[in-house]
Amino acid sequence: MLPADARFCHRCGQPQFAEDIARIEAVEAAAAPVQGPLVPPLTSASADRDLPTISFNNTRAVFTTLIVAAVSMVVLLLTALHAAPLFPFVLCGVGYVAVRFYRGKSAEPLSTSAGARLGWMTGLWLFIVVVILLTLTAISISNPEVWKQLQESYAKAPQVAKLLTLTQHDLLMQILFTVPFWFLLLTLLPGLGGILAAKFPASRRSS
């Protein structure tokens, strides 16, 4: 039994008066470390959300892919004429160059999906040019006089001599059927090159 005037318990040291309890609690609160607000860890998903969106609303991405596509048209044309087996590899290189050109000398990271979109956008510009050329060719072929001149001019060319033996309708249908093939070829391969360009620099930085 504690005496009536005892301020602390002689066994456990528990304070018996309210002012002592308040004083001890104030000292403990002042000595406790200040804990800031908890910040959630930066996950890969949240990091991707902070990166610039690669789309046609991104002016830098649009200009980059347009410039690369314009230069690539000349390279692809020369490749198709003189080194046709290298054509798929050059298309992959188009997407690779687009990503490297977009990044420039900055250390701005790009996810593999962003690299794929850059390559795909570059290939889409190429596809639009091809569609325009195919459309002009189809219009020219549909003219009987132009068709006759083509048959006479290119009859000795082994690359097109077989096509000129077809009728106008059959050749126009072949041109139409090649449009989906050109779309897949000109967008998927540059997209693959964009993935490679975005992935390998990131793996080197992590190592």
C-alpha positions in Angstrom: 0.0 0.0 0.0 1.5 3.3 -1.1 1.5 6.3 1.2 -1.0 9.1 0.3 1.8 11.6 -0.6 3.9 9.1 -2.7 4.5 10.6 -6.2 5.8 7.3 -7.7 5.3 3.6 -7.1 8.4 2.2 -5.3 8.1 -1.0 -7.3 7.4 -0.1 -10.9 8.1 3.6 -10.9 4.6 4.5 -12.2 3.8 8.2 -11.5 0.9 8.8 -9.2 0.1 12.5 -9.9 -1.4 13.9 -13.1 1.2 16.6 -13.5 4.0 13.9 -13.4 2.2 11.8 -16.0 1.8 14.8 -18.3 5.4 15.9 -17.9 6.7 12.4 -18.7 4.5 12.1 -21.8 5.7 15.5 -23.0 9.3 14.5 -22.7 8.7 11.2 -24.5 6.9 13.0 -27.3 9.7 15.5 -27.7 12.3 12.7 -27.8 10.4 10.6 -30.4 11.7 11.0 -34.0 9.5 12.9 -36.4 8.2 10.5 -39.0 7.3 12.1 -42.4 4.4 11.0 -44.6 4.8 7.5 -46.0 5.7 7.7 -49.7 4.8 4.6 -51.7 7.7 3.0 -53.5 8.1 3.8 -57.2 7.0 0.8 -59.1 7.7 0.1 -62.8 4.0 0.8 -63.6 4.1 4.2 -61.9 7.5 5.0 -63.6 6.0 4.2 -67.0 3.2 6.6 -66.2 5.7 9.4 -65.6 7.3 8.9 -69.0 6.2 11.0 -72.0 3.4 9.3 -74.0 4.4 8.3 -77.5 1.5 9.1 -79.7 0.4 11.4 -82.5 -0.3 14.0 -79.8 3.4 14.1 -79.0 4.8 16.7 -81.3 8.4 15.6 -80.9 7.5 12.0 -81.7 5.6 13.0 -84.8 8.4 15.2 -86.2 11.0 12.6 -85.4 9.2 9.7 -87.1 8.4 11.9 -90.1 12.0 12.9 -90.6 13.3 9.3 -90.2 10.6 8.0 -92.5 11.5 10.6 -95.2 15.2 9.7 -95.1 14.4 6.0 -94.9 12.4 6.1 -98.2 15.6 6.7 -100.2 17.5 4.0 -98.3 14.7 1.5 -98.7 14.3 2.2 -102.4 18.0 1.7 -103.0 17.9 -1.5 -100.9 14.9 -2.9 -102.8 16.7 -2.3 -106.2 20.2 -3.5 -105.3 20.0 -5.6 -102.2 16.4 -6.9 -101.8 17.3 -9.6 -99.2 18.4 -6.9 -96.8 15.1 -5.1 -97.0 13.6 -6.5 -93.7 16.8 -5.7 -91.8 16.8 -2.2 -93.1 13.1 -1.8 -91.9 14.2 -2.9 -88.4 17.0 -0.4 -88.6 14.4 2.3 -89.4 12.7 1.8 -86.1 16.0 1.6 -84.2 17.1 4.9 -85.7 13.8 6.5 -84.9 14.2 5.7 -81.2 17.8 6.8 -81.0 17.0 10.0 -82.8 14.1 10.7 -80.5 16.2 10.3 -77.4 19.1 12.3 -78.9 21.8 13.0 -76.4 19.4 13.1 -73.4 19.2 10.4 -70.8 15.4 10.3 -71.1 14.4 6.7 -70.5 12.0 4.9 -72.9 10.1 1.7 -72.2 10.0 -1.1 -74.8 6.3 -0.3 -75.5 7.3 3.4 -76.2 10.0 2.2 -78.5 7.6 -0.1 -80.3 5.2 2.8 -80.8 7.9 5.0 -82.2 8.9 2.4 -84.7 5.3 1.7 -85.5 4.6 5.4 -86.2 7.7 5.6 -88.4 6.5 2.6 -90.4 3.0 4.0 -90.7 4.4 7.1 -92.5 6.2 4.7 -94.9 2.9 2.8 -95.4 1.0 5.9 -96.3 3.6 6.8 -99.0 3.4 3.2 -100.4 -0.4 3.4 -100.5 -0.2 6.7 -102.4 2.3 5.2 -104.9 0.1 2.1 -105.3 -3.0 4.3 -105.8 -1.2 6.3 -108.5 0.0 3.1 -110.1 -3.6 1.7 -110.1 -5.0 4.8 -111.7 -2.3 4.8 -114.4 -2.9 1.1 -115.2 -6.6 1.6 -115.5 -5.9 3.9 -118.4 -5.8 1.7 -121.6 -3.3 3.9 -123.4 -0.9 4.0 -120.4 -1.4 0.2 -120.0 -0.4 -0.4 -123.6 2.7 1.9 -123.2 3.7 0.0 -120.1 3.5 -3.3 -121.9 5.6 -2.0 -124.7 8.2 -0.3 -122.5 8.7 -3.0 -119.9 8.2 -6.1 -121.9 11.9 -6.8 -121.9 12.4 -6.1 -118.1 12.5 -9.5 -116.3 11.3 -8.0 -113.0 7.9 -6.8 -114.5 7.5 -8.8 -117.7 5.5 -11.5 -115.9 3.1 -8.9 -114.3 2.5 -7.3 -117.7 1.2 -10.6 -119.1 -1.8 -10.2 -116.7 -4.9 -8.4 -117.6 -5.6 -4.9 -116.2 -8.2 -6.3 -113.7 -5.9 -9.1 -112.4 -3.0 -6.7 -111.9 -5.2 -4.2 -110.1 -6.5 -6.9 -107.8 -3.0 -8.0 -107.1 -2.1 -4.5 -106.1 -5.1 -4.3 -103.8 -4.3 -7.6 -102.1 -0.8 -6.4 -101.4 -2.0 -3.5 -99.2 -2.4 -5.6 -96.0 1.0 -7.2 -96.6 2.7 -3.8 -96.9 0.9 -2.6 -93.8 2.2 -5.5 -91.6 5.7 -5.4 -93.2 6.2 -1.7 -92.8 4.8 -1.3 -89.3 5.8 -4.5 -87.5 9.5 -4.6 -88.4 10.2 -0.9 -87.5 8.3 -1.6 -84.3 10.6 -4.5 -83.6 13.6 -2.2 -84.2 12.2 0.3 -81.8 11.9 -2.3 -79.1 15.5 -3.3 -79.6 16.7 0.3 -79.4 14.7 1.0 -76.2 15.6 -2.3 -74.5 19.4 -2.7 -75.0 20.5 0.8 -73.7 18.3 0.2 -70.5 19.9 -3.2 -69.9 23.4 -1.7 -70.2 22.7 1.0 -67.7 21.3 -1.5 -65.2 24.5 -3.6 -65.5 
